[in-house]
Amino acid sequence: CISIFFVEFQAYFGQDYARTAWIHSIVDCATMLCAPLGSLISNHVSCQAGIMLGGLLASTGLILSSFATSLEHLYLSLGVLTGLGFALCYSPAIAMVGKYFNKRKALAYGIAMSGSGIGTFILAPVVQLLIEQFSWRGALLILGGFVLNLCVCGALMRPISLKEDCKTAPEHLEQNYVPETEKQDLKQMSICSPLIKLWPHECLCYCSWKEYDFLLMPGFMVLAVSILFMAYGCSPLFVYLVPYALSVGVSHHQAAFLMSILGVIDIIGNITFGWLTDRRCLKKHRYFCYLFAVGMDGLCCLFLPVLQSFPLLVPFSFTFGYFDGAYVTLIPVMTADVVGTSLLSSALGVVYFLHAIPYLVSPPVAGWLVDTSGSYTASFLLCGFSMIFSSALLCFARLAKKIKRTHLQSLTGNRALKMHIWTNGAIAYSVTAELDQRDAEGLAVDTNSYSNR
């Protein structure tokens, strides 16, 4: 809901689009950039501690922002501090869902991640009302107290341990780095448990590497590049939808209502798309469902510049919000399919980390295009093509993988056929040789008997 404050900040401080957009960019960037830190605290301390600390930092940032005297002040308080707090809360909470659910994982992620859509739906008109009643300073102060409830949410978390998390440490670690008296304890420990601080430095380095060895997986590399383009395309729209609506003559309340529509349809997209992709007919095709959702969001961005009235922007909010919730739900599912559940927390930290640079760069770039061209057309077109390219990249990667697999299967089939022929030939040769030997022996016996006569 920080985009609701965009017009207020721009009017109060008298700055252009590009400089004001840095606030939203830094919030999103800090949230994603520090996501691995949230995973690290969750893995080695506890998810409760990470979420409670994040709630405290986010609340402090919002409260300090209510006393801001410049945009630079907001960059630090609302951008860095609040973004860091959100980072410590987000990735541990999402990763925990993957440990609790297996059969209906996509639906579980959809329900869990629908909270952001519920927040957007409820808070967008509430924040607009708070701004009108108490100014933007009072609204930020009240939000700071509200966000403090994240500490309560963190205290209610109940993490569990999976069997696949309790892997036995490698043999060479036991032999080289762990004393004989600690071997029995080591077998009961997770390879990267919080008790890792008791291990020597070499063991610590090994376990830290094992947490992130998925970075070299080809499938994860392609997913990472695709996410960079997807994140670049989706971020500016949340920043500029309200200013764009105001620029085409939509009232402030109607513009806030567009964000509310986007938020509530995002919830529906989270839940329904998660439920649909858990069905037997679509469960094997989650990959292409994700590609379809990202591509549809890209098409929505391409058509946005021609939608210049409230009745036309409402269907846009419906469509974009639904498919945004759809692909966001499938990001953790696809990540788990690539790296496995045991490494999901660390992998999600990296995935959300990859969002950081696009989230930091794309809103200011879009604002610069608006300031330069005097319209939003170039900004929205760039966002649309970026998301379509993200979808196309994953599609081509899957086709290349399928072609390679087919080629390998054909080679394996030919080798198996040759081995079968060679084996049969060897058996035939052995049987023939044995028969020839028996015939020779029989002939020799007949010859001897004939001589004796």
Phi, psi and chi 1 to 4 in degrees:
 res  aa     phi    psi   chi1   chi2   chi3   chi4
   1 CYS       -    6.8  -68.0      -      -      -
   2 ILE   -66.3  -25.5  -65.7  176.5      -      -
   3 SER   -64.5  -23.0   59.2      -      -      -
   4 ILE   -63.7  -30.5  -57.1  -64.9      -      -
   5 PHE   -81.5   -7.9  -68.3   94.2      -      -
   6 PHE   -57.0  -51.4 -174.7   92.2      -      -
   7 VAL   -65.1  -36.9  177.3      -      -      -
   8 GLU   -64.9  -45.3  -58.5  -63.3  -32.3      -
   9 PHE   -63.5  -41.9  -69.0  152.2      -      -
  10 GLN   -64.2  -40.6 -171.0 -179.3   25.7      -
  11 ALA   -72.7  -40.1      -      -      -      -
  12 TYR   -70.4  -43.8 -175.2   85.5      -      -
  13 PHE   -93.6   -8.2  -65.3  105.9      -      -
  14 GLY    64.0   40.8      -      -      -      -
  15 GLN  -111.2  166.7  -60.2  -65.9  -23.9      -
  16 ASP   -82.9 -179.9   56.3   15.6      -      -
  17 TYR   -62.5  -44.6  -80.3   87.3      -      -
  18 ALA   -62.5  -47.3      -      -      -      -
  19 ARG   -68.5  -38.1  -69.4 -159.6   63.3 -169.2
  20 THR   -69.7  -32.7  -50.9      -      -      -
  21 ALA   -67.5  -19.6      -      -      -      -
  22 TRP   -61.7  -27.1  -83.3  104.5      -      -
  23 ILE   -62.0  -53.1  -59.8  172.1      -      -
  24 HIS   -63.2  -37.8 -164.6  -75.6      -      -
  25 SER   -63.5  -43.7  -62.4      -      -      -
  26 ILE   -69.1  -36.4  -65.3  173.0      -      -
  27 VAL   -59.6  -52.6  173.6      -      -      -
  28 ASP   -64.6  -40.4  -71.2  -17.8      -      -
  29 CYS   -63.8  -46.8  178.1      -      -      -
  30 ALA   -63.6  -37.7      -      -      -      -
  31 THR   -62.2  -44.5  -59.3      -      -      -
  32 MET   -82.1  -35.2  -60.0  -54.7  172.5      -
  33 LEU   -64.7  -34.9 -168.7   66.8      -      -
  34 CYS   -95.5    7.2  -60.0      -      -      -
  35 ALA   -58.7  -40.8      -      -      -      -
  36 PRO   -60.6  -30.6  -25.1   35.3      -      -
  37 LEU   -65.3  -39.7  179.4   59.8      -      -
  38 GLY   -62.6  -40.1      -      -      -      -
  39 SER   -65.6  -39.5  -60.5      -      -      -
  40 LEU   -63.6  -46.7 -174.0   67.0      -      -
  41 ILE   -64.2  -38.6  -65.4  175.4      -      -
  42 SER   -65.2  -39.3  174.0      -      -      -
  43 ASN   -74.4  -37.1  -69.2  -22.2      -      -
  44 HIS  -109.5  -11.0  -60.5  -63.1      -      -
  45 VAL  -119.5  -84.0 -177.7      -      -      -
  46 SER  -173.1  153.6   70.5      -      -      -
  47 CYS   -70.1  -30.1   66.0      -      -      -
  48 GLN   -61.4  -46.4  -65.5  100.0  -35.1      -
  49 ALA   -63.5  -41.0      -      -      -      -
  50 GLY   -64.0  -45.3      -      -      -      -
  51 ILE   -68.4  -40.1  -65.3  173.6      -      -
  52 MET   -65.9  -40.8  -67.3  173.3   70.0      -
  53 LEU   -65.0  -40.6  177.2   60.5      -      -
  54 GLY   -63.1  -42.2      -      -      -      -
  55 GLY   -61.4  -39.4      -      -      -      -
  56 LEU   -65.6  -42.6 -176.5   61.9      -      -
  57 LEU   -67.8  -42.9  -69.6  175.8      -      -
  58 ALA   -63.2  -42.0      -      -      -      -
  59 SER   -64.2  -42.5  176.0      -      -      -
  60 THR   -61.3  -41.6  -56.7      -      -      -
  61 GLY   -62.7  -41.6      -      -      -      -
  62 LEU   -67.6  -39.8  -72.5  167.4      -      -
  63 ILE   -66.7  -42.9  -67.6  172.1      -      -
  64 LEU   -65.2  -31.7  -69.2  176.9      -      -
  65 SER   -66.5  -26.2  -61.2      -      -      -
  66 SER   -68.2  -14.5   64.7      -      -      -
  67 PHE  -105.2   14.9  -59.3   98.7      -      -
  68 ALA   -66.5  143.3      -      -      -      -
  69 THR  -116.7   -2.7   57.0      -      -      -
  70 SER  -158.5  166.1   64.8      -      -      -
  71 LEU   -65.3  -33.3  -75.5 -178.7      -      -
  72 GLU   -62.4  -38.5  -72.0   74.8   14.3      -
  73 HIS   -60.3  -43.5 -172.9  169.5      -      -
  74 LEU   -67.2  -32.7  -70.8  173.3      -      -
  75 TYR   -57.1  -41.6  -66.9  162.3      -      -
  76 LEU   -80.5  -48.3  -65.7  176.2      -      -
  77 SER   -78.2  -59.5   57.6      -      -      -
  78 LEU   -73.3  -33.6 -173.2   57.6      -      -
  79 GLY   -80.1  -66.9      -      -      -      -
  80 VAL   -73.8  -53.5  176.5      -      -      -
  81 LEU   -68.1  -48.3 -165.5   57.9      -      -
  82 THR   -66.6  -39.7  -57.8      -      -      -
  83 GLY   -62.3  -40.1      -      -      -      -
  84 LEU   -62.3  -42.0  174.9   60.3      -      -
  85 GLY   -61.6  -43.7      -      -      -      -
  86 PHE   -64.0  -35.1  -71.3  156.1      -      -
  87 ALA   -63.5  -41.7      -      -      -      -
  88 LEU   -68.3  -21.4  -62.8 -177.0      -      -
  89 CYS   -90.7  -34.8  -62.1      -      -      -
  90 TYR   -74.1  -59.6 -168.0   68.1      -      -
  91 SER   -65.7  -38.7   53.5      -      -      -
  92 PRO   -63.1  -39.8  -21.9   33.0      -      -
  93 ALA   -65.7  -41.2      -      -      -      -
  94 ILE   -69.9  -41.0  -64.1  -59.4      -      -
  95 ALA   -64.9  -31.9      -      -      -      -
  96 MET   -65.0  -30.6 -168.9  179.8  -62.8      -
  97 VAL   -61.6  -40.2  176.4      -      -      -
  98 GLY   -65.5  -22.4      -      -      -      -
  99 LYS   -84.2  -27.0  -66.1 -170.5  175.4 -177.2
 100 TYR   -84.5  -27.6  -91.5   93.1      -      -
 101 PHE  -125.6  143.9  -61.8   91.5      -      -
 102 ASN  -130.3  -55.5 -174.0   22.6      -      -
 103 LYS   -67.9  -41.4  -69.2 -176.2  178.5  179.3
 104 ARG  -111.9   47.1  -60.4  -70.4 -176.6  -92.9
 105 LYS   -64.1  -44.6 -173.6  177.4  -69.2 -174.5
 106 ALA   -62.9  -41.6      -      -      -      -
 107 LEU   -65.6  -39.4  178.0   59.2      -      -
 108 ALA   -63.0  -43.8      -      -      -      -
 109 TYR   -63.2  -38.6  -83.7  122.6      -      -
 110 GLY   -61.6  -44.7      -      -      -      -
 111 ILE   -66.6  -42.7  -64.5  173.3      -      -
 112 ALA   -64.6  -43.6      -      -      -      -
 113 MET   -82.3   -6.6  -59.3 -179.3   75.9      -
 114 SER   -69.5  -13.2   64.7      -      -      -
 115 GLY   -58.4  -36.6      -      -      -      -
 116 SER   -66.7  -37.0   60.2      -      -      -
 117 GLY   -68.1  -38.5      -      -      -      -
 118 ILE   -62.8  -41.2  -65.7  172.8      -      -
 119 GLY   -62.3  -42.5      -      -      -      -
 120 THR   -64.6  -41.6  -56.5      -      -      -
 121 PHE   -64.0  -43.3  171.5   67.6      -      -
 122 ILE   -81.7  -44.1  -63.9  175.8      -      -
 123 LEU   -77.5  -26.6  -70.4  178.8      -      -
 124 ALA   -58.1  -53.8      -      -      -      -
 125 PRO   -70.2  -32.3   22.4  -31.3      -      -
 126 VAL   -64.6  -44.2  170.5      -      -      -
 127 VAL   -64.3  -40.9  168.1      -      -      -
 128 GLN   -61.0  -40.0 -175.6   63.2   42.4      -
 129 LEU   -66.6  -41.0 -177.8   62.1      -      -
 130 LEU   -63.7  -38.8  -69.8  174.6      -      -
 131 ILE   -63.8  -41.8  -68.7  173.4      -      -
 132 GLU   -67.6  -33.1  -66.8  175.5   -1.7      -
 133 GLN   -87.3  -39.6  -65.1  -66.6  -34.8      -
 134 PHE  -122.9    6.4  -55.1  103.2      -      -
 135 SER    70.0  172.5   77.8      -      -      -
 136 TRP   -67.0  -27.7   63.4  -92.8      -      -
 137 ARG   -66.7  -47.9  -65.5 -175.5 -174.9  -86.5
 138 GLY   -63.8  -36.6      -      -      -      -
 139 ALA   -63.5  -43.2      -      -      -      -
 140 LEU   -64.2  -38.8  -74.0  173.8      -      -
 141 LEU   -63.7  -44.1 -172.5   62.4      -      -
 142 ILE   -66.3  -40.3  -65.7  171.8      -      -
 143 LEU   -62.9  -34.9  -76.5  178.2      -      -
 144 GLY   -60.6  -43.0      -      -      -      -
 145 GLY   -67.1  -35.9      -      -      -      -
 146 PHE   -66.9  -42.3  179.5   75.2      -      -
 147 VAL   -67.1  -20.9  168.5      -      -      -
 148 LEU   -60.9  -18.8 -159.6   59.4      -      -
 149 ASN   -65.3  -12.4  -72.9  -71.7      -      -
 150 LEU   -61.2  -29.7  -75.4  172.5      -      -
 151 CYS   -62.9  -39.3  -63.0      -      -      -
 152 VAL   -66.4  -42.1 -180.0      -      -      -
 153 CYS   -61.3  -40.9  -63.4      -      -      -
 154 GLY   -64.3  -38.0      -      -      -      -
 155 ALA   -66.8  -23.7      -      -      -      -
 156 LEU   -88.0   -5.7  -64.3  175.8      -      -
 157 MET   -67.8  142.0  -67.5  -72.4 -179.6      -
 158 ARG  -129.3   88.9  -66.2 -175.4   60.4 -170.6
 159 PRO   -70.8  152.0   26.4  -33.5      -      -
 160 ILE  -125.5  161.8   59.5  174.5      -      -
 161 SER  -109.8  133.5  -62.0      -      -      -
 162 LEU   -96.6  157.3  -59.7  177.5      -      -
 163 LYS   -61.4  -37.0  -69.4 -177.8  179.6  179.8
 164 GLU   -72.0  -14.5   58.3 -170.1   53.0      -
 165 ASP   -78.6  -23.7  -67.7  -25.8      -      -
 166 CYS   -94.4   60.9  -58.7      -      -      -
 167 LYS   -81.8  146.2  -62.4  176.7 -178.5  177.5
 168 THR   -78.2  139.2  -55.8      -      -      -
 169 ALA   -64.6  150.4      -      -      -      -
 170 PRO   -61.4  156.2  -23.6   33.9      -      -
 171 GLU   -59.3  -41.5  -65.3  -70.5  -23.9      -
 172 HIS   -69.4  -26.2   70.1  -83.8      -      -
 173 LEU   -69.3  -39.6  -77.9  179.2      -      -
 174 GLU   -65.8  -37.9  -68.8 -168.4   18.6      -
 175 GLN   -76.5  -38.5  -64.3  174.5   -0.7      -
 176 ASN   -96.0  -35.9  -61.9  -21.8      -      -
 177 TYR  -115.3  -17.1  -52.8  129.7      -      -
 178 VAL  -112.8  129.0 -178.2      -      -      -
 179 PRO   -60.8  157.9  -21.2   31.5      -      -
 180 GLU   -59.8  -34.8 -169.0   69.5   26.9      -
 181 THR   -70.6  -17.0   57.2      -      -      -
 182 GLU  -101.3    0.3  -62.4 -178.8   10.9      -
 183 LYS   -65.0  -40.0  -74.4 -174.6  178.0 -179.4
 184 GLN   -65.8  -39.1  -63.3  -59.2  -37.5      -
 185 ASP   -66.8  -36.1  -65.1  -25.4      -      -
 186 LEU   -63.4  -34.6 -177.6   60.5      -      -
 187 LYS   -68.4  -21.6  -67.7  179.4 -179.3  179.4
 188 GLN   -92.4   -5.0  -55.2  -62.5  -33.8      -
 189 MET   -97.1  149.6  -65.7  165.9   56.9      -
 190 SER   -67.6  149.6  166.8      -      -      -
 191 ILE   -63.9  -21.8 -164.7  169.0      -      -
 192 CYS  -135.8   50.0  -66.7      -      -      -
 193 SER   -79.0  170.6   66.8      -      -      -
 194 PRO   -61.6  -21.4  -26.4   35.4      -      -
 195 LEU   -77.3    6.6  -62.8  177.0      -      -
 196 ILE   -61.1  -20.4 -163.8  172.6      -      -
 197 LYS   -66.9  -15.6   57.7 -174.0  178.3 -178.6
 198 LEU   -82.9  -11.0  -58.5  175.6      -      -
 199 TRP   -88.6  158.1  -63.6    5.0      -      -
 200 PRO   -66.7  171.8  -21.1   32.4      -      -
 201 HIS   -62.8  -39.9  174.8   70.1      -      -
 202 GLU   -63.7  -40.4  -67.2   84.5   -7.4      -
 203 CYS   -67.3  -37.9 -173.5      -      -      -
 204 LEU   -61.1  -44.1  176.5   63.0      -      -
 205 CYS   -63.8  -41.5  -66.9      -      -      -
 206 TYR   -62.6  -44.9  177.9   82.3      -      -
 207 CYS   -68.8  -36.5  -67.1      -      -      -
 208 SER   -63.8  -37.5  -61.8      -      -      -
 209 TRP   -68.7  -39.9  164.2 -113.2      -      -
 210 LYS   -62.3  -28.6  -71.1  -62.2  -68.0 -178.9
 211 GLU   -67.9  -26.6  -79.2 -170.7   74.0      -
 212 TYR  -124.4   21.4  -66.9   97.0      -      -
 213 ASP   -72.8  -11.0   59.7   -5.5      -      -
 214 PHE   -68.5  -13.1   59.4   84.7      -      -
 215 LEU   -62.4  -22.7  -66.4  172.6      -      -
 216 LEU   -93.0    0.0  -60.3  179.9      -      -
 217 MET   -70.4  129.6  -65.7 -179.1 -179.6      -
 218 PRO   -58.1  -39.4  -23.1   32.6      -      -
 219 GLY   -62.3  -39.4      -      -      -      -
 220 PHE   -71.3  -34.0 -174.2   81.7      -      -
 221 MET   -62.8  -44.8  -69.8 -179.0 -179.4      -
 222 VAL   -64.6  -42.3  175.7      -      -      -
 223 LEU   -60.6  -39.3  178.9   64.0      -      -
 224 ALA   -64.3  -45.1      -      -      -      -
 225 VAL   -64.1  -40.9  175.2      -      -      -
 226 SER   -62.5  -39.6  172.9      -      -      -
 227 ILE   -65.6  -33.4  -76.5  174.1      -      -
 228 LEU   -58.8  -46.5  -70.7  173.9      -      -
 229 PHE   -72.0  -37.4  -73.6   95.1      -      -
 230 MET   -63.9  -43.6 -179.0  -88.8  -65.1      -
 231 ALA   -65.7  -35.4      -      -      -      -
 232 TYR   -63.7  -37.2 -177.4   92.2      -      -
 233 GLY   -77.4  -33.0      -      -      -      -
 234 CYS   -86.4  -24.5   71.9      -      -      -
 235 SER   -67.8  -49.2  179.5      -      -      -
 236 PRO   -60.3  -28.6  -23.9   35.0      -      -
 237 LEU   -65.3  -37.9 -171.7  126.3      -      -
 238 PHE   -68.3  -24.7  -70.7   93.9      -      -
 239 VAL   -81.9  -40.6 -179.4      -      -      -
 240 TYR  -107.4    3.4  -67.2  108.3      -      -
 241 LEU   -64.9  -45.8  178.4   59.3      -      -
 242 VAL   -66.5  -49.6  172.3      -      -      -
 243 PRO   -59.7  -37.7  -24.8   34.6      -      -
 244 TYR   -64.8  -43.0  172.3   71.5      -      -
 245 ALA   -61.9  -40.6      -      -      -      -
 246 LEU   -65.4  -34.6  -65.3  174.4      -      -
 247 SER   -70.4  -23.2   69.0      -      -      -
 248 VAL   -99.0   12.6  -64.7      -      -      -
 249 GLY    99.0   10.2      -      -      -      -
 250 VAL   -82.0  142.9  176.0      -      -      -
 251 SER   -73.2  167.6   66.9      -      -      -
 252 HIS   -62.7  -43.2  -76.9   77.6      -      -
 253 HIS   -68.2  -37.8  -75.0  -74.3      -      -
 254 GLN   -67.4  -38.2  -71.8  177.7  -29.4      -
 255 ALA   -63.8  -42.3      -      -      -      -
 256 ALA   -65.3  -34.0      -      -      -      -
 257 PHE   -66.5  -33.0 -174.4   62.7      -      -
 258 LEU   -60.5  -41.6  -70.7  173.9      -      -
 259 MET   -65.1  -36.9  -69.3  -61.9  -63.9      -
 260 SER   -64.6  -42.8  -64.1      -      -      -
 261 ILE   -61.2  -46.6  -67.1  173.6      -      -
 262 LEU   -57.8  -40.4 -164.7  149.4      -      -
 263 GLY   -67.5  -45.4      -      -      -      -
 264 VAL   -71.7  -35.6   71.0      -      -      -
 265 ILE   -70.9  -30.3  -60.8  -58.1      -      -
 266 ASP   -59.1  -40.3 -169.8  -83.6      -      -
 267 ILE   -61.5  -47.0  -58.4  168.9      -      -
 268 ILE   -61.5  -40.0  -62.8  173.8      -      -
 269 GLY   -64.1  -42.1      -      -      -      -
 270 ASN   -55.4  -51.5  -74.0  145.5      -      -
 271 ILE   -78.0  -50.0  -62.0  174.6      -      -
 272 THR   -68.5  -40.5   59.0      -      -      -
 273 PHE   -69.4  -36.0 -145.9   73.6      -      -
 274 GLY   -63.3  -41.7      -      -      -      -
 275 TRP   -66.0  -42.7  179.2   82.0      -      -
 276 LEU   -63.8  -43.3  -74.3  172.3      -      -
 277 THR   -76.1   -6.5   52.4      -      -      -
 278 ASP   -89.4   -9.0  -88.0  -26.7      -      -
 279 ARG   -68.6  152.8  -59.6  -59.6   92.4 -164.5
 280 ARG   -61.1  -34.4 -175.6  175.6  -61.6  177.0
 281 CYS   -73.3  -24.6   57.8      -      -      -
 282 LEU  -112.6   -9.5  -69.9  178.3      -      -
 283 LYS   -61.5  -34.8 -162.8  167.1 -173.1  176.5
 284 LYS   -78.9   -7.7  -64.4 -179.6 -179.9 -179.9
 285 HIS  -118.0   27.4  -54.6  -71.3      -      -
 286 ARG   -59.4  -36.2  -73.5  173.1  175.8  169.9
 287 TYR   -56.9  -49.0 -168.8   91.8      -      -
 288 PHE   -75.4  -26.3  -66.9  101.2      -      -
 289 CYS   -64.3  -39.7  -68.5      -      -      -
 290 TYR   -63.8  -44.6  172.0   82.8      -      -
 291 LEU   -61.2  -40.9  -59.8 -174.8      -      -
 292 PHE   -64.0  -43.3  176.3   74.0      -      -
 293 ALA   -64.7  -44.3      -      -      -      -
 294 VAL   -64.6  -42.7  174.3      -      -      -
 295 GLY   -63.3  -38.4      -      -      -      -
 296 MET   -65.8  -39.0  -73.6  -60.1  -63.5      -
 297 ASP   -62.6  -37.7  -97.3    2.2      -      -
 298 GLY   -63.2  -42.2      -      -      -      -
 299 LEU   -63.8  -37.4  -71.4  175.7      -      -
 300 CYS   -60.4  -41.8  -72.0      -      -      -
 301 CYS   -64.7  -35.8  -68.3      -      -      -
 302 LEU   -66.0  -33.5  -65.4 -178.3      -      -
 303 PHE   -87.7  -11.1  -76.1  106.6      -      -
 304 LEU   -60.3  -39.3 -177.3   56.0      -      -
 305 PRO   -60.8  -20.4  -25.3   35.1      -      -
 306 VAL   -93.3   -1.5  -60.1      -      -      -
 307 LEU   -96.8  101.4  -52.4  177.5      -      -
 308 GLN  -124.9   34.3  -61.7 -173.2   -2.4      -
 309 SER  -151.7  160.4   64.2      -      -      -
 310 PHE   -62.1  -43.9 -178.9   72.8      -      -
 311 PRO   -61.0  -27.3  -24.8   35.5      -      -
 312 LEU   -84.8  -30.0  -67.1  176.8      -      -
 313 LEU   -75.8  -24.1  -71.4  173.0      -      -
 314 VAL   -63.9  -48.8  169.4      -      -      -
 315 PRO   -60.2  -34.2  -22.6   32.9      -      -
 316 PHE   -61.2  -45.6  167.0   81.8      -      -
 317 SER   -61.6  -38.0  -66.3      -      -      -
 318 PHE   -61.3  -51.9  -89.3   90.0      -      -
 319 THR   -68.8  -49.2  -51.9      -      -      -
 320 PHE   -64.4  -42.4 -174.8   87.6      -      -
 321 GLY   -62.5  -40.6      -      -      -      -
 322 TYR   -64.9  -50.2 -177.9   81.7      -      -
 323 PHE   -73.8  -24.9  -72.8  108.6      -      -
 324 ASP   -65.2  -46.1  179.2   75.0      -      -
 325 GLY   -63.5  -31.8      -      -      -      -
 326 ALA   -65.7  -52.5      -      -      -      -
 327 TYR   -76.0  -28.8   76.8   75.1      -      -
 328 VAL   -63.1  -37.0  166.4      -      -      -
 329 THR   -62.7  -36.3  -62.7      -      -      -
 330 LEU   -86.1   -9.8  -67.6 -179.0      -      -
 331 ILE   -60.8  -50.8  -73.0  176.6      -      -
 332 PRO   -64.3  -33.7  -19.9   32.1      -      -
 333 VAL   -65.7  -46.5  178.3      -      -      -
 334 MET   -64.3  -39.4  -67.9 -172.7   60.8      -
 335 THR   -62.8  -42.4  -53.8      -      -      -
 336 ALA   -64.8  -36.6      -      -      -      -
 337 ASP   -65.2  -30.0  -69.6  -17.6      -      -
 338 VAL   -82.3  -46.3  172.8      -      -      -
 339 VAL  -106.5  -16.8  -55.7      -      -      -
 340 GLY    95.4  161.2      -      -      -      -
 341 THR   -70.7  -34.4  -55.3      -      -      -
 342 SER   -64.9  -28.8   60.3      -      -      -
 343 LEU  -104.6   12.5  -62.6  174.4      -      -
 344 LEU   -64.7  -40.1 -179.9   59.4      -      -
 345 SER   -60.9  -47.7  179.5      -      -      -
 346 SER   -66.4  -39.9  -59.8      -      -      -
 347 ALA   -66.7  -40.7      -      -      -      -
 348 LEU   -64.4  -35.4  -81.1  179.1      -      -
 349 GLY   -59.6  -42.1      -      -      -      -
 350 VAL   -69.4  -40.9  175.0      -      -      -
 351 VAL   -60.8  -45.9  166.3      -      -      -
 352 TYR   -72.5  -26.9  -66.2  131.2      -      -
 353 PHE   -63.0  -36.9  171.9   83.6      -      -
 354 LEU   -67.1  -21.8  -67.0  171.4      -      -
 355 HIS   -70.4  -18.3  -73.2   67.6      -      -
 356 ALA   -62.5  -52.0      -      -      -      -
 357 ILE   -64.6  -47.3  -64.1  176.4      -      -
 358 PRO   -60.6  -39.9  -23.8   34.3      -      -
 359 TYR   -65.0  -32.2  -81.3    6.5      -      -
 360 LEU   -74.7  -38.6  178.6   66.7      -      -
 361 VAL   -89.7  -39.8  173.4      -      -      -
 362 SER   -65.1  -44.6   58.3      -      -      -
 363 PRO   -62.4  -44.4  -25.8   36.7      -      -
 364 PRO   -62.7  -38.2  -24.0   35.0      -      -
 365 VAL   -63.4  -43.7  169.8      -      -      -
 366 ALA   -63.6  -39.2      -      -      -      -
 367 GLY   -64.7  -38.3      -      -      -      -
 368 TRP   -64.3  -39.5  175.7   78.5      -      -
 369 LEU   -64.6  -37.1  -69.9  173.9      -      -
 370 VAL   -66.8  -44.7  172.7      -      -      -
 371 ASP   -63.7  -36.1  -67.0  -30.0      -      -
 372 THR   -77.6  -46.5  -56.3      -      -      -
 373 SER   -90.5  -20.2   62.4      -      -      -
 374 GLY    80.8    8.1      -      -      -      -
 375 SER  -146.8  169.5   70.2      -      -      -
 376 TYR   -94.9    0.3  -68.2   85.0      -      -
 377 THR   -59.8  -51.8  -57.9      -      -      -
 378 ALA   -61.5  -39.2      -      -      -      -
 379 SER   -63.7  -47.1  -60.1      -      -      -
 380 PHE   -70.8  -34.8  -68.2  147.4      -      -
 381 LEU   -65.4  -40.8  -70.3  178.7      -      -
 382 LEU   -63.2  -39.9 -176.9   59.7      -      -
 383 CYS   -64.1  -44.2  -66.6      -      -      -
 384 GLY   -63.4  -46.9      -      -      -      -
 385 PHE   -65.9  -33.2  -74.8  121.7      -      -
 386 SER   -63.7  -43.4  179.2      -      -      -
 387 MET   -71.1  -36.4  -61.8 -170.0   76.8      -
 388 ILE   -65.6  -39.3  -68.4  174.2      -      -
 389 PHE   -64.1  -38.7  177.8   78.2      -      -
 390 SER   -58.5  -45.1  171.4      -      -      -
 391 SER   -66.7  -42.2  179.0      -      -      -
 392 ALA   -65.2  -36.2      -      -      -      -
 393 LEU   -61.7  -46.7  178.2   64.5      -      -
 394 LEU   -66.3  -34.2  -74.5  177.0      -      -
 395 CYS   -64.9  -46.2 -177.3      -      -      -
 396 PHE   -65.4  -36.3  -71.1  136.6      -      -
 397 ALA   -64.1  -41.4      -      -      -      -
 398 ARG   -67.0  -39.7  174.0   54.6   65.6   94.5
 399 LEU   -64.0  -41.5  -68.8  176.2      -      -
 400 ALA   -63.4  -40.0      -      -      -      -
 401 LYS   -65.2  -40.3 -176.4  177.3  179.4 -179.8
 402 LYS   -66.3  -41.6 -173.3  175.1 -178.5  179.2
 403 ILE   -63.3  -42.3  -67.2  172.3      -      -
 404 LYS   -64.2  -40.2 -177.4  177.9  179.4 -179.0
 405 ARG   -65.2  -40.3 -176.1 -176.1  -59.8  170.9
 406 THR   -63.4  -40.7  -55.7      -      -      -
 407 HIS   -63.4  -43.2 -179.9   65.2      -      -
 408 LEU   -65.8  -37.8  -70.5  176.2      -      -
 409 GLN   -65.0  -38.3  -72.5  176.6  -10.2      -
 410 SER   -65.9  -40.5   63.7      -      -      -
 411 LEU   -64.9  -42.0  -68.8  178.0      -      -
 412 THR   -63.9  -39.8  -55.8      -      -      -
 413 GLY   -62.5  -41.6      -      -      -      -
 414 ASN   -64.8  -41.1  -68.5  -24.6      -      -
 415 ARG   -64.6  -40.6  -70.1  178.2 -178.7  175.8
 416 ALA   -63.9  -39.2      -      -      -      -
 417 LEU   -65.1  -43.1 -178.8   61.2      -      -
 418 LYS   -64.8  -40.9  -70.3  179.0  179.7  179.0
 419 MET   -62.6  -39.8 -177.7   65.3   69.7      -
 420 HIS   -63.3  -45.1 -179.8   69.1      -      -
 421 ILE   -63.9  -43.0  -65.8  173.3      -      -
 422 TRP   -65.0  -40.7 -179.3   85.1      -      -
 423 THR   -65.1  -44.8  -56.1      -      -      -
 424 ASN   -62.3  -38.4  -70.9  -18.3      -      -
 425 GLY   -63.3  -40.6      -      -      -      -
 426 ALA   -64.3  -41.3      -      -      -      -
 427 ILE   -65.6  -43.6  -66.6  173.7      -      -
 428 ALA   -62.1  -39.9      -      -      -      -
 429 TYR   -65.1  -41.6  175.9   78.7      -      -
 430 SER   -65.4  -44.2  -59.9      -      -      -
 431 VAL   -64.4  -42.6  171.8      -      -      -
 432 THR   -62.6  -44.2  -56.7      -      -      -
 433 ALA   -61.9  -40.5      -      -      -      -
 434 GLU   -65.2  -42.3 -175.6  176.7   -4.8      -
 435 LEU   -64.1  -41.3  -68.6  175.0      -      -
 436 ASP   -61.3  -39.4  -68.9  -18.3      -      -
 437 GLN   -66.4  -42.2 -176.6  178.0    1.9      -
 438 ARG   -63.8  -40.1  -71.3  179.6 -178.9  178.2
 439 ASP   -62.8  -40.9  -68.2  -18.8      -      -
 440 ALA   -63.7  -42.2      -      -      -      -
 441 GLU   -63.9  -41.3  -69.2  176.0   -4.7      -
 442 GLY   -64.2  -39.1      -      -      -      -
 443 LEU   -65.3  -38.6 -178.1   61.7      -      -
 444 ALA   -64.8  -40.4      -      -      -      -
 445 VAL   -64.1  -43.3  170.6      -      -      -
 446 ASP   -63.3  -38.7  -67.4  -19.8      -      -
 447 THR   -65.3  -43.4  -56.1      -      -      -
 448 ASN   -63.7  -42.1  -69.3  -24.2      -      -
 449 SER   -66.4  -36.6   60.3      -      -      -
 450 TYR   -66.1  -38.9  178.9   80.9      -      -
 451 SER   -64.5  -40.6  -59.4      -      -      -
 452 ASN   -64.1  -32.9  -69.0  -27.3      -      -
 453 ARG   -66.3      -  -70.8  177.7 -175.7  177.5
